[in-house]
Amino acid sequence: MQPICWRKKIKVWIKEVDATSLSAETYVPPSQMTLVFDGMVDFPAGMGRSDIILSNPYVYSGSGNLLVTVYYYWGGTNFNSTSRFANMNPDYGPERTLFDADNRPIDPENPSTTFLYSTANYPYTTLMFETGNGLGNISGRVLYQVNNSSVQGAKVTIENPLFPGLAATIYTNASGNFSASYALAGNNLKITISKYGYVDLVLENVVLPPNGTKKFG
């Protein structure tokens, strides 16, 4: 990176998605994602590494691909075309990066409809995971009690007492199925299944051993 970028204010959002390739048509606004960082970061010149410690850790369930949105607050400094992060340039593959190249102030909630581009290139990025006592798999199927038909879009939250205040959140598909293949293992897990207009189903004291499987429904 040239030149040095000290104390630059950025925001980072994360969400799990089913999409395997990015495009303007599949753009997800930050209001539908989880804000995990809002602060200052130093980007030193040359080959180096910048660590971002998430202020609001994200609980990854393993139910989809991780979508990461980064917004850099304009600081009034112009950078030339050589000012870029180290990145991979594959010859083919899915579009992994979506960027707004408009010269106006960028609004991540409403990006440019003209200058929003996708590319297979992607920056060197390493995500560090806290696995606690290990990981396991939690899956199940949600059905309507009245006729046993599938419930699509039911919200499933998984809480682990080892990580108070945090929860993995996933949704049932068209068949009513859900799966958290990277759920944090432990005792006394709490699983809440909710759907607007219906009473929540709460499962408490769930035990998920490391590398274990728990299936409901």
Backbone as JSON, one array per atom type, in Angstrom:
{
  "sequence": "MQPICWRKKIKVWIKEVDATSLSAETYVPPSQMTLVFDGMVDFPAGMGRSDIILSNPYVYSGSGNLLVTVYYYWGGTNFNSTSRFANMNPDYGPERTLFDADNRPIDPENPSTTFLYSTANYPYTTLMFETGNGLGNISGRVLYQVNNSSVQGAKVTIENPLFPGLAATIYTNASGNFSASYALAGNNLKITISKYGYVDLVLENVVLPPNGTKKFG",
  "N": [[0.84, -1.19, 0.0], [0.6, 2.18, -0.89], [0.22, 5.69, -0.52], [1.16, 5.8, 3.05], [-1.56, 5.05, 5.19], [-2.8, 6.31, 7.86], [-4.79, 5.86, 10.75], [-7.46, 5.54, 9.67], [-10.93, 5.72, 9.27], [-13.22, 3.13, 9.32], [-16.02, 0.99, 8.5], [-17.35, -2.24, 9.12], [-19.35, -4.86, 7.98], [-21.08, -8.01, 8.37], [-22.57, -10.96, 6.99], [-24.34, -14.03, 6.54], [-24.87, -15.71, 3.51], [-26.61, -17.3, 0.75], [-25.7, -17.0, -1.79], [-23.19, -17.59, -4.29], [-21.74, -16.04, -5.92], [-21.05, -12.6, -6.64], [-22.98, -9.7, -7.58], [-24.41, -6.71, -9.01], [-27.13, -7.03, -8.94], [-27.56, -8.74, -6.82], [-26.86, -7.34, -4.6], [-26.44, -6.67, -1.15], [-27.69, -4.52, 1.21], [-26.14, -2.73, 3.98], [-27.97, -2.42, 6.1], [-29.25, -4.81, 6.3], [-27.42, -6.47, 7.34], [-24.95, -7.46, 9.83], [-23.39, -5.18, 11.92], [-20.05, -5.22, 12.66], [-17.74, -3.87, 13.17], [-16.66, -0.57, 13.84], [-14.6, 1.84, 13.56], [-11.18, 3.08, 13.96], [-8.44, 2.32, 11.8], [-5.09, 1.44, 11.04], [-3.25, 1.53, 8.04], [-0.36, 0.51, 6.99], [2.37, 1.57, 4.85], [3.66, -0.22, 1.99], [4.42, -3.79, 1.95], [2.53, -5.41, 4.27], [0.53, -6.0, 7.24], [-2.73, -5.47, 8.41], [-4.49, -5.54, 11.34], [-7.8, -6.14, 12.37], [-9.74, -5.99, 15.05], [-12.74, -7.27, 15.87], [-15.35, -5.35, 17.15], [-17.86, -6.13, 17.7], [-18.36, -9.24, 17.88], [-19.07, -11.75, 15.41], [-21.28, -14.46, 15.17], [-20.74, -17.3, 13.55], [-22.61, -19.64, 11.77], [-22.28, -21.52, 9.84], [-24.15, -21.99, 7.91], [-24.15, -20.77, 5.47], [-22.39, -18.8, 2.94], [-19.89, -16.42, 3.89], [-20.53, -13.04, 3.72], [-18.88, -10.04, 3.41], [-18.86, -6.64, 4.03], [-17.13, -3.66, 3.54], [-16.7, -0.34, 4.48], [-15.15, 2.63, 3.76], [-14.53, 5.66, 5.25], [-14.45, 8.71, 3.61], [-11.5, 10.55, 3.58], [-10.42, 12.82, 2.5], [-8.0, 12.54, 1.2], [-6.3, 11.94, -1.8], [-5.72, 9.03, -3.73], [-3.58, 7.24, -5.9], [-3.74, 4.93, -8.73], [-2.05, 2.89, -7.96], [-2.35, 2.52, -5.32], [-3.35, 0.13, -3.54], [-4.76, -2.86, -2.04], [-3.01, -5.92, -1.36], [-3.84, -8.56, -3.5], [-5.61, -11.41, -4.85], [-5.63, -12.63, -8.19], [-7.46, -14.41, -9.9], [-7.75, -16.48, -12.87], [-10.22, -17.34, -13.58], [-13.52, -18.02, -12.23], [-15.93, -17.47, -9.53], [-17.54, -14.23, -9.11], [-16.1, -12.45, -6.73], [-15.77, -10.01, -5.49], [-17.36, -6.92, -5.0], [-17.63, -3.59, -5.94], [-17.96, -0.04, -5.51], [-17.34, 2.41, -7.79], [-17.84, 5.06, -8.18], [-17.32, 8.65, -8.36], [-18.48, 10.25, -6.54], [-19.49, 10.98, -3.1], [-19.79, 7.95, -1.37], [-22.62, 6.01, -0.61], [-23.21, 3.36, 1.28], [-25.64, 2.13, 1.72], [-27.17, 2.79, -0.43], [-25.84, 2.2, -3.14], [-24.07, 3.26, -6.15], [-25.86, 2.95, -9.19], [-24.76, 2.91, -11.59], [-21.96, 2.75, -11.45], [-21.28, 0.41, -10.11], [-19.38, -2.33, -9.77], [-18.32, -5.74, -10.42], [-15.87, -8.28, -9.69], [-13.59, -11.03, -10.16], [-11.33, -10.88, -8.69], [-9.87, -10.71, -5.4], [-9.13, -9.42, -2.13], [-6.28, -10.27, -0.05], [-7.29, -11.83, 2.73], [-7.71, -12.8, 6.07], [-9.71, -14.55, 8.26], [-10.22, -14.9, 11.66], [-11.28, -17.39, 13.91], [-13.05, -18.05, 16.92], [-13.37, -20.98, 18.54], [-14.23, -22.01, 20.93], [-15.24, -24.67, 22.95], [-15.14, -26.41, 20.89], [-16.73, -27.52, 17.8], [-19.98, -28.34, 16.48], [-22.84, -29.92, 14.88], [-26.02, -28.64, 14.29], [-29.26, -29.32, 13.32], [-32.49, -29.39, 11.68], [-36.07, -29.55, 11.13], [-38.81, -27.43, 10.51], [-42.24, -27.42, 11.03], [-45.68, -26.6, 10.32], [-48.07, -26.93, 12.87], [-50.75, -27.46, 12.41], [-51.12, -28.68, 9.89], [-48.82, -30.0, 9.18], [-47.23, -28.89, 7.17], [-44.41, -27.35, 5.52], [-42.48, -24.8, 7.14], [-41.38, -21.9, 5.94], [-38.74, -19.55, 6.19], [-38.64, -19.29, 8.95], [-37.16, -18.09, 11.92], [-34.21, -19.1, 13.45], [-32.47, -19.12, 16.35], [-29.43, -19.66, 18.06], [-28.06, -19.99, 21.15], [-25.22, -19.9, 23.2], [-24.14, -20.41, 26.47], [-21.49, -19.93, 27.09], [-20.76, -17.81, 25.62], [-22.07, -15.19, 26.3], [-24.69, -12.97, 25.33], [-24.32, -13.23, 22.63], [-25.4, -14.76, 19.56], [-26.05, -17.33, 17.18], [-27.7, -16.96, 14.11], [-30.05, -18.27, 11.92], [-32.14, -19.2, 9.08], [-35.06, -21.0, 8.09], [-35.39, -22.98, 5.1], [-37.23, -23.36, 1.95], [-38.23, -25.89, 2.33], [-38.53, -26.03, 4.99], [-36.3, -26.71, 6.39], [-33.33, -26.37, 8.42], [-29.87, -25.72, 9.11], [-26.99, -25.67, 11.06], [-23.89, -25.98, 10.65], [-21.56, -25.35, 11.91], [-21.91, -24.94, 14.65], [-21.36, -23.74, 17.97], [-20.08, -25.93, 20.3], [-21.29, -27.34, 23.43], [-22.82, -27.23, 26.76], [-26.2, -26.74, 27.96], [-27.29, -25.2, 25.88], [-29.4, -22.87, 24.17], [-32.11, -22.88, 22.06], [-34.08, -21.04, 19.93], [-37.01, -20.89, 18.09], [-38.69, -18.93, 15.85], [-41.46, -17.2, 14.33], [-43.14, -14.67, 12.65], [-46.25, -13.79, 14.0], [-46.71, -16.14, 15.3], [-46.36, -18.25, 18.21], [-43.29, -18.41, 19.96], [-41.05, -21.19, 19.82], [-39.16, -22.65, 22.25], [-36.21, -24.27, 23.01], [-34.47, -25.57, 25.6], [-31.47, -26.16, 27.59], [-30.01, -27.74, 25.83], [-27.67, -30.13, 24.74], [-24.65, -30.21, 23.06], [-22.11, -32.04, 21.96], [-18.54, -31.72, 21.23], [-17.82, -32.05, 17.79], [-20.17, -33.34, 17.53], [-23.63, -34.19, 16.7], [-26.84, -32.79, 16.48], [-30.19, -33.24, 15.95], [-33.36, -32.02, 15.09], [-36.9, -32.47, 14.8]],
  "CA": [[0.0, 0.0, 0.0], [1.29, 3.47, -0.92], [1.1, 6.01, 0.61], [0.7, 5.34, 4.35], [-2.91, 5.48, 5.56], [-2.9, 6.19, 9.3], [-6.02, 6.22, 11.47], [-8.58, 5.68, 8.75], [-12.17, 5.24, 9.88], [-13.94, 2.2, 8.47], [-17.08, 0.17, 9.06], [-17.37, -3.58, 8.56], [-20.58, -5.63, 8.24], [-20.99, -9.42, 7.97], [-23.84, -11.68, 6.89], [-24.28, -15.31, 5.84], [-25.74, -15.7, 2.34], [-26.58, -18.5, -0.08], [-25.07, -16.67, -3.07], [-21.8, -18.01, -4.49], [-21.11, -15.04, -6.77], [-21.6, -11.28, -6.36], [-23.37, -8.86, -8.7], [-25.22, -5.56, -8.6], [-28.49, -7.51, -8.72], [-27.64, -9.46, -5.55], [-26.27, -6.5, -3.57], [-27.11, -6.69, 0.15], [-27.37, -3.29, 1.93], [-25.69, -2.94, 5.36], [-29.08, -2.49, 7.05], [-29.65, -6.21, 6.39], [-26.24, -7.2, 7.8], [-24.56, -7.21, 11.22], [-22.23, -4.31, 12.06], [-19.09, -5.88, 13.54], [-16.64, -2.95, 13.5], [-16.82, 0.84, 13.47], [-13.5, 2.48, 14.27], [-9.99, 3.51, 13.25], [-7.49, 1.28, 11.42], [-3.87, 1.91, 10.37], [-2.82, 0.76, 6.89], [1.03, 0.93, 6.74], [2.84, 1.51, 3.47], [4.43, -1.4, 1.64], [3.84, -5.09, 2.27], [2.32, -5.51, 5.7], [-0.74, -6.57, 7.65], [-3.54, -4.64, 9.31], [-5.4, -6.37, 12.13], [-9.05, -5.51, 12.79], [-10.39, -6.75, 16.12], [-14.16, -6.95, 15.78], [-15.94, -4.83, 18.39], [-19.1, -6.89, 17.89], [-18.09, -10.53, 17.23], [-20.15, -12.38, 14.64], [-21.38, -15.9, 15.41], [-20.9, -17.98, 12.26], [-23.3, -20.91, 11.97], [-21.92, -22.47, 8.8], [-25.3, -22.25, 7.05], [-23.99, -20.11, 4.18], [-21.11, -18.14, 2.69], [-19.75, -15.15, 4.6], [-20.47, -11.82, 2.93], [-18.24, -8.98, 4.21], [-18.9, -5.31, 3.41], [-16.23, -2.7, 4.19], [-16.93, 1.04, 4.06], [-14.07, 3.53, 4.17], [-14.94, 7.05, 5.31], [-13.59, 9.57, 2.81], [-10.69, 11.38, 4.45], [-9.9, 13.98, 1.82], [-6.71, 12.26, 0.57], [-6.41, 11.26, -3.08], [-4.79, 7.93, -3.92], [-3.5, 6.87, -7.31], [-4.16, 3.56, -9.04], [-1.15, 1.92, -7.36], [-2.69, 2.4, -3.9], [-4.33, -0.96, -3.46], [-4.42, -3.95, -1.15], [-2.55, -7.14, -2.01], [-5.03, -9.33, -3.86], [-5.51, -12.54, -5.77], [-6.2, -12.35, -9.51], [-7.69, -15.69, -10.57], [-8.12, -16.4, -14.29], [-11.66, -17.62, -13.7], [-14.16, -18.31, -10.95], [-17.05, -16.59, -9.19], [-17.28, -12.83, -8.83], [-15.94, -12.45, -5.27], [-15.7, -8.65, -4.97], [-18.27, -5.93, -5.57], [-17.14, -2.29, -5.48], [-18.57, 1.18, -6.05], [-16.26, 3.22, -8.33], [-18.33, 6.4, -8.47], [-16.48, 9.68, -7.76], [-19.26, 10.98, -5.55], [-19.49, 10.31, -1.79], [-20.46, 6.65, -1.48], [-23.6, 5.63, 0.4], [-23.28, 1.89, 1.19], [-27.02, 1.67, 1.73], [-27.7, 3.04, -1.78], [-24.67, 2.35, -4.0], [-24.3, 3.72, -7.52], [-26.44, 1.97, -10.12], [-23.96, 3.01, -12.82], [-20.54, 2.46, -11.24], [-21.12, -0.74, -9.21], [-18.75, -3.37, -10.58], [-17.91, -6.98, -9.76], [-14.64, -8.86, -10.22], [-13.16, -12.28, -9.53], [-10.22, -10.55, -7.79], [-10.26, -10.53, -4.01], [-7.97, -9.08, -1.3], [-5.82, -11.26, 0.92], [-8.01, -11.61, 3.98], [-7.76, -13.96, 6.97], [-10.69, -14.42, 9.33], [-9.88, -15.74, 12.8], [-12.47, -17.91, 14.57], [-12.99, -18.58, 18.28], [-14.18, -22.2, 18.49], [-14.66, -22.41, 22.27], [-14.98, -26.07, 23.29], [-15.26, -27.22, 19.69], [-17.89, -27.25, 16.96], [-20.87, -29.45, 16.18], [-23.87, -29.64, 13.87], [-27.41, -28.61, 14.73], [-30.14, -29.22, 12.16], [-33.86, -29.75, 11.97], [-37.12, -29.14, 10.19], [-39.91, -26.75, 11.2], [-43.51, -27.67, 10.35], [-46.89, -26.06, 10.93], [-48.72, -27.97, 13.66], [-52.1, -27.74, 11.95], [-51.18, -29.56, 8.72], [-47.49, -30.56, 8.95], [-46.56, -28.31, 6.0], [-43.12, -26.73, 5.84], [-42.44, -23.38, 7.51], [-40.25, -21.21, 5.31], [-38.39, -18.25, 6.76], [-38.65, -19.25, 10.41], [-35.88, -17.65, 12.46], [-33.66, -20.03, 14.43], [-31.32, -18.55, 17.06], [-28.74, -20.63, 18.91], [-27.28, -19.27, 22.15], [-24.31, -20.7, 24.01], [-23.85, -19.63, 27.68], [-20.08, -19.58, 27.15], [-20.61, -16.55, 24.89], [-23.3, -14.44, 26.61], [-24.99, -11.81, 24.5], [-24.12, -13.55, 21.22], [-26.25, -15.86, 19.09], [-26.05, -17.65, 15.76], [-29.04, -16.8, 13.56], [-30.26, -18.84, 10.59], [-33.55, -19.23, 8.69], [-35.46, -22.23, 7.41], [-35.57, -22.85, 3.65], [-38.57, -23.64, 1.45], [-38.66, -27.19, 2.85], [-38.6, -25.93, 6.44], [-35.07, -27.23, 6.99], [-32.25, -25.47, 8.82], [-28.66, -26.43, 9.48], [-25.86, -24.89, 11.55], [-22.85, -27.01, 10.63], [-20.44, -24.91, 12.73], [-22.44, -24.46, 15.92], [-20.43, -23.87, 19.1], [-20.45, -27.05, 21.18], [-21.38, -27.02, 24.85], [-24.01, -27.64, 27.49], [-27.2, -25.71, 28.26], [-27.58, -24.35, 24.74], [-30.79, -22.46, 24.05], [-32.51, -22.73, 20.66], [-35.39, -20.4, 19.82], [-37.57, -20.88, 16.73], [-39.75, -17.92, 15.85], [-42.08, -16.8, 13.06], [-44.08, -13.58, 12.95], [-47.64, -14.22, 14.13], [-46.79, -17.43, 15.99], [-45.67, -18.32, 19.51], [-41.94, -18.96, 19.85], [-40.71, -22.5, 20.38], [-37.87, -22.5, 22.93], [-35.6, -25.51, 23.46], [-33.42, -25.2, 26.55], [-30.59, -27.22, 28.12], [-29.56, -28.61, 24.73], [-26.27, -30.52, 24.86], [-24.01, -30.5, 21.78], [-20.7, -32.36, 22.2], [-17.64, -31.4, 20.12], [-17.95, -32.94, 16.62], [-21.44, -34.05, 17.65], [-24.76, -33.81, 15.86], [-28.14, -32.7, 17.15], [-31.19, -33.06, 14.91], [-34.72, -31.83, 15.6], [-37.95, -32.56, 13.8]],
  "C": [[0.88, 1.24, 0.0], [0.23, 4.55, -1.18], [0.55, 5.42, 1.92], [-0.69, 5.9, 4.64], [-3.09, 5.27, 7.06], [-4.28, 6.59, 9.78], [-7.17, 6.5, 10.52], [-9.82, 5.03, 9.36], [-12.91, 4.34, 8.89], [-15.07, 1.54, 9.25], [-17.04, -1.19, 8.36], [-18.67, -4.27, 8.96], [-20.38, -7.06, 7.74], [-22.4, -10.03, 7.93], [-23.57, -13.02, 6.19], [-25.31, -15.31, 4.71], [-25.61, -17.02, 1.58], [-25.82, -18.26, -1.38], [-23.62, -17.14, -3.11], [-21.04, -17.05, -5.39], [-21.81, -13.7, -6.55], [-21.93, -10.52, -7.64], [-24.2, -7.71, -8.17], [-26.65, -6.0, -8.27], [-28.65, -8.19, -7.37], [-27.07, -8.65, -4.39], [-27.11, -6.52, -2.29], [-26.73, -5.41, 0.9], [-26.97, -3.58, 3.38], [-26.81, -3.05, 6.38], [-29.59, -3.91, 7.22], [-28.51, -7.1, 6.89], [-25.97, -6.86, 9.26], [-23.31, -6.34, 11.25], [-21.28, -4.93, 13.08], [-17.91, -4.98, 13.92], [-16.96, -1.56, 12.99], [-15.74, 1.61, 14.22], [-12.34, 2.81, 13.35], [-9.06, 2.32, 12.98], [-6.29, 1.93, 10.73], [-3.55, 0.97, 9.21], [-1.41, 1.21, 6.52], [1.41, 0.78, 5.27], [3.64, 0.23, 3.24], [3.69, -2.68, 1.98], [3.72, -5.21, 3.79], [0.95, -6.11, 5.99], [-1.43, -5.6, 8.58], [-4.55, -5.53, 10.01], [-6.63, -5.55, 12.54], [-9.71, -6.42, 13.82], [-11.85, -6.35, 16.16], [-14.69, -6.48, 17.14], [-17.24, -5.53, 18.71], [-18.92, -8.23, 17.19], [-19.31, -11.12, 16.55], [-20.13, -13.88, 14.88], [-21.71, -16.59, 14.08], [-21.52, -19.36, 12.49], [-22.89, -21.96, 10.96], [-23.05, -22.75, 7.84], [-25.17, -21.6, 5.68], [-22.6, -19.54, 4.02], [-21.08, -16.81, 3.43], [-19.63, -14.0, 3.6], [-19.95, -10.71, 3.83], [-18.29, -7.68, 3.43], [-18.03, -4.37, 4.22], [-16.49, -1.32, 3.61], [-15.84, 1.93, 4.64], [-14.58, 4.97, 4.12], [-13.95, 7.91, 4.53], [-12.83, 10.53, 3.71], [-10.05, 12.57, 3.77], [-8.56, 13.77, 1.15], [-6.92, 11.49, -0.73], [-5.35, 10.17, -3.18], [-4.77, 7.56, -5.4], [-3.81, 5.39, -7.48], [-3.25, 2.51, -8.44], [-1.44, 1.72, -5.87], [-3.78, 1.34, -3.75], [-3.83, -2.02, -2.49], [-3.88, -5.12, -1.97], [-3.76, -8.02, -2.28], [-4.7, -10.47, -4.8], [-6.21, -12.17, -7.07], [-6.43, -13.66, -10.26], [-8.1, -15.5, -12.03], [-9.6, -16.64, -14.51], [-12.22, -17.9, -12.31], [-15.29, -17.34, -10.67], [-16.61, -15.16, -8.97], [-17.27, -12.66, -7.31], [-15.95, -11.05, -4.66], [-16.63, -7.74, -5.74], [-17.83, -4.57, -5.04], [-17.82, -1.14, -6.22], [-17.43, 2.1, -6.49], [-16.71, 4.63, -8.7], [-17.42, 7.43, -7.8], [-17.25, 10.58, -6.79], [-19.11, 10.31, -4.2], [-20.35, 9.05, -1.84], [-21.4, 6.43, -0.31], [-23.75, 4.12, 0.32], [-24.7, 1.35, 1.19], [-27.65, 1.81, 0.34], [-26.52, 3.26, -2.73], [-25.06, 2.82, -5.4], [-24.89, 2.61, -8.37], [-25.65, 1.93, -11.42], [-22.54, 2.52, -12.65], [-20.33, 1.34, -10.23], [-20.62, -1.92, -10.03], [-18.41, -4.6, -9.74], [-16.67, -7.51, -10.44], [-14.34, -10.16, -9.5], [-11.99, -12.04, -8.58], [-10.72, -10.39, -6.35], [-9.01, -10.27, -3.17], [-7.57, -10.24, -0.4], [-6.46, -10.93, 2.27], [-8.02, -12.9, 4.79], [-8.75, -13.67, 8.08], [-10.35, -15.4, 10.44], [-11.15, -16.13, 13.56], [-12.15, -18.36, 16.0], [-13.93, -19.79, 18.32], [-14.58, -22.72, 19.86], [-14.25, -23.83, 22.6], [-15.06, -26.99, 22.09], [-16.54, -26.88, 18.94], [-18.7, -28.53, 16.75], [-21.91, -29.03, 15.16], [-25.25, -29.7, 14.51], [-28.3, -28.42, 13.51], [-31.56, -29.63, 12.57], [-34.81, -29.3, 10.89], [-38.28, -28.56, 10.98], [-41.17, -26.92, 10.37], [-44.64, -26.96, 11.07], [-47.63, -27.19, 11.64], [-50.05, -28.4, 13.07], [-52.13, -28.73, 10.78], [-49.83, -30.18, 8.34], [-46.82, -30.06, 7.67], [-45.32, -27.55, 6.45], [-43.26, -25.25, 6.17], [-41.19, -22.77, 6.9], [-40.0, -19.87, 6.0], [-38.52, -18.16, 8.26], [-37.25, -18.92, 10.9], [-35.43, -18.61, 13.56], [-32.42, -19.37, 15.06], [-30.76, -19.59, 18.02], [-27.82, -19.85, 19.84], [-26.47, -20.25, 22.98], [-23.92, -19.89, 25.24], [-22.38, -19.26, 27.83], [-19.8, -18.24, 26.47], [-21.88, -15.72, 25.09], [-23.45, -13.21, 25.72], [-24.83, -12.04, 23.01], [-25.01, -14.72, 20.83], [-26.04, -16.06, 17.6], [-27.49, -17.57, 15.27], [-29.11, -17.36, 12.16], [-31.76, -18.89, 10.32], [-33.85, -20.52, 7.95], [-35.66, -21.96, 5.92], [-36.99, -23.23, 3.25], [-39.12, -24.97, 1.96], [-38.78, -27.19, 4.36], [-37.35, -26.39, 7.15], [-34.11, -26.12, 7.39], [-31.05, -26.3, 9.24], [-27.58, -25.45, 9.89], [-24.71, -25.87, 11.7], [-21.62, -26.62, 11.44], [-20.94, -24.3, 14.04], [-21.42, -24.69, 17.03], [-20.93, -24.95, 20.05], [-20.53, -26.59, 22.63], [-22.64, -27.55, 25.49], [-24.95, -26.43, 27.67], [-27.38, -24.71, 27.12], [-29.07, -24.03, 24.7], [-31.1, -22.19, 22.57], [-33.93, -22.16, 20.62], [-35.81, -20.36, 18.36], [-38.76, -19.93, 16.72], [-40.22, -17.61, 14.43], [-43.14, -15.76, 13.39], [-45.52, -14.1, 12.95], [-47.82, -15.51, 14.88], [-46.0, -17.36, 17.31], [-44.3, -18.97, 19.32], [-41.85, -20.35, 20.45], [-39.31, -22.4, 20.95], [-37.41, -23.87, 23.43], [-34.42, -25.15, 24.35], [-32.64, -26.43, 26.99], [-30.19, -28.24, 27.05], [-28.07, -28.88, 24.9], [-25.74, -30.89, 23.47], [-22.53, -30.78, 22.03], [-19.83, -31.93, 21.02], [-17.72, -32.47, 19.04], [-19.25, -33.74, 16.66], [-22.5, -33.49, 16.73], [-26.03, -33.81, 16.67], [-29.17, -32.39, 16.07], [-32.56, -32.99, 15.55], [-35.72, -31.96, 14.46], [-37.87, -33.83, 12.97]]
}
